[in-house]
Amino acid sequence: MKLFEIGQMIKELRKEKGITQEQLAKNSAISRVTLGKLERGQMGSVSIKTLDIILNALDYEIDFSKKDKYSFGLPTLDEFK
């Protein structure tokens, strides 16, 4: 998973569980504004710990997978189309 996809996935998981941003933010002890920025791909300075707390609230965890050696976690120009 690329970095810009993390927020999209969190949003999808949240909606699947029928949880509002406000509820997830409260359960994760972060602001709704921070969660909204994360879901929109504006990660800024969100820490790994914060991601872990959010994913834990959704019953998920951070996992590692082998990446393509040419992938840097950012979208390619083709992926913006």
N, C-alpha and C positions, 0 to 999 in steps of 0.2 A: 504494500500500500504506500502510495506517495504521500508526502506531507499535506498537500492541499486536499487530499481525499479524506483526511481524518475527520474534519468538521462535518463534511457531507455525510459520512457514515454515522457519526454521533447523532446528527439530526434524524436520519432514517431510523436508527434504533430507538430514539426517543419517541418518534411518532408511532412506530410499531407497538410500543408499550402504552400508547395513549397518555403520555406524560407531557405536560406543558413545559416550556422553557423555564418558567417561574418555579415549577415543582422540582425539576432536575437541578436547577441552580441552588435552590434551598437545600436539597438532599446532598449536594456536593460542596456546600459552604462557599459558593462563589456568587458573584453578581449575575443577574440575568443578562446584563449588558456584555459581560465577559463571555458568557455562553453563546450569546447571539453572534458576537464577533468570531468566535471559534467556529460556529456552524457555517458562517459565511466565508471561511477560509482566511480570515484576518487574524491569524494565530498570535502575532506579536510576541509577547513574552510569556505565553502560557507554559508552565513548567510540566515536566514529565509527571511529577507528583499530582498536579491538578488533573492531567489527563487520566491518570490511574484512578483518582477519586471519582471522576465523572463516569468512566467505564465501569467501575465497581458498582456505582449506583444503577447502572443499566444491566448488571450481571454479566459483564464482559471483562476481559483483561487485555493488557498489552501483550502482543505476541511478536516473535521475530520470524522473518522469512527471508530466504536468500533473495537478493535483488539483482537486477540486471546491472552489469558492471558500468553501463553508460547512463544509468538513472541516478539523479541527484536529489530526488524527492520533490522536484518541481515539475510543473506541466511542460510538455513540449509545445511548440507552436501549433502542431497538428491537433493536439488535444484541446486547444482553445476554439477550434472550428465548430 
